[in-house]
């Protein structure tokens, strides 16, 4: 990975960790990757990190279904219908993933996956 790509990935990882919508598990994954940077385990840790991120990003269909569910109402409260409607708007616009700060950071990282793994 080039220095520029490493800088990008590090910046986006910090953005992800700072996002209000980042789960504790994802924050832990971020920290494991950051801890591996510059070590002999960096390449393997990077592959593992990207795999974990690919599993963490929220596809819009899942977001909509969750927001429309009782569990979604428990999490989002009165805003659950707005979250579902926003998800539908994004999907209609051709988007694939949730646009919360955490998912946006993950999407940016995964968009450069091949470059990161090169």
C-alpha positions as CSV (number, residue, x, y, z in Angstrom):
1,X,0.0,0.0,0.0
2,X,1.3,3.4,-0.9
3,X,1.9,6.1,1.7
4,X,-1.0,8.1,0.2
5,X,-3.3,5.1,0.4
6,X,-2.2,4.4,4.0
7,X,-2.9,8.0,4.9
8,X,-6.4,7.8,3.3
9,X,-7.2,4.6,5.1
10,X,-6.0,5.9,8.5
11,X,-8.0,9.1,8.1
12,X,-11.2,7.3,7.1
13,X,-10.6,4.8,10.0
14,X,-10.5,7.7,12.4
15,X,-13.6,9.2,10.8
16,X,-15.3,5.9,11.3
17,X,-14.3,5.6,14.9
18,X,-15.6,9.1,15.6
19,X,-19.0,8.5,13.9
20,X,-21.9,8.4,16.3
21,X,-23.3,5.5,14.3
22,X,-20.1,3.3,14.7
23,X,-20.7,0.2,16.7
24,X,-18.4,-0.9,19.5
25,X,-17.4,-4.0,17.5
26,X,-16.5,-1.9,14.5
27,X,-14.5,0.5,16.7
28,X,-12.6,-2.5,18.1
29,X,-11.9,-3.7,14.5
30,X,-10.6,-0.2,13.6
31,X,-8.3,-0.1,16.6
32,X,-6.9,-3.6,15.8
33,X,-6.0,-2.4,12.4
34,X,-4.5,0.8,13.6
35,X,-2.4,-1.2,16.1
36,X,-1.1,-3.5,13.3
37,X,0.0,-0.6,11.0
38,X,3.8,-0.7,10.6
39,X,4.1,-4.2,12.0
40,X,4.8,-7.5,10.1
41,X,1.1,-8.3,10.6
42,X,-0.1,-5.2,8.7
43,X,-1.0,-6.9,5.4
44,X,-3.0,-9.7,7.0
45,X,-4.6,-7.2,9.4
46,X,-5.6,-5.0,6.5
47,X,-7.3,-7.9,4.7
48,X,-9.1,-8.9,7.8
49,X,-10.2,-5.3,8.5
50,X,-11.6,-4.9,5.0
51,X,-13.5,-8.2,5.4
52,X,-15.0,-7.0,8.7
53,X,-16.0,-3.7,7.2
54,X,-17.7,-5.3,4.3
55,X,-19.8,-7.2,6.7
56,X,-20.6,-4.1,8.8
57,X,-21.9,-1.7,6.2
58,X,-25.7,-1.5,6.1
59,X,-27.4,-2.2,2.8
60,X,-30.4,0.0,2.3
61,X,-32.8,-3.0,2.1
62,X,-31.7,-4.1,5.6
63,X,-32.0,-0.5,6.9
64,X,-35.5,-0.1,5.6
65,X,-36.6,-3.4,6.9
66,X,-35.1,-2.7,10.3
67,X,-36.5,0.8,10.6
68,X,-40.0,-0.6,9.7
69,X,-39.7,-3.3,12.4
70,X,-40.5,-3.2,16.1
71,X,-36.8,-3.4,16.8
72,X,-36.2,-0.4,14.6
73,X,-38.9,1.6,16.5
74,X,-37.2,0.6,19.7
75,X,-33.8,2.0,18.4
76,X,-35.0,5.0,16.4
77,X,-38.2,5.9,18.3
78,X,-40.5,8.3,16.6
79,X,-37.9,8.8,13.9
80,X,-38.2,5.2,12.6
81,X,-40.6,6.1,9.8
82,X,-38.3,9.0,8.7
83,X,-35.3,6.6,8.7
84,X,-37.2,4.1,6.6
85,X,-38.4,6.9,4.2
86,X,-34.9,8.2,3.9
87,X,-33.6,4.7,3.1
88,X,-36.3,4.4,0.4
89,X,-35.2,7.8,-1.1
90,X,-31.6,6.7,-1.2
91,X,-32.5,3.4,-2.8
92,X,-34.7,5.2,-5.4
93,X,-31.7,7.5,-6.2
94,X,-29.6,4.4,-6.9
95,X,-27.6,4.2,-3.7
96,X,-26.8,0.8,-2.2
97,X,-25.9,1.6,1.4
98,X,-27.0,3.7,4.4
99,X,-25.5,7.2,4.4
100,X,-24.9,7.6,8.1
101,X,-21.4,8.7,9.0
102,X,-20.2,5.2,9.8
103,X,-21.5,3.6,6.6
104,X,-20.3,6.6,4.5
105,X,-16.7,6.1,5.9
106,X,-16.9,2.3,5.3
107,X,-18.2,2.9,1.8
108,X,-15.3,5.2,1.0
109,X,-12.8,2.7,2.3
110,X,-14.4,-0.2,0.4
111,X,-14.5,1.8,-2.8
112,X,-10.7,1.8,-2.7
113,X,-10.4,-1.8,-1.6
114,X,-8.3,-3.0,-4.6
115,X,-5.9,-0.1,-4.2
116,X,-5.6,-0.7,-0.4
117,X,-4.8,-4.4,-1.0
118,X,-2.3,-3.7,-3.8
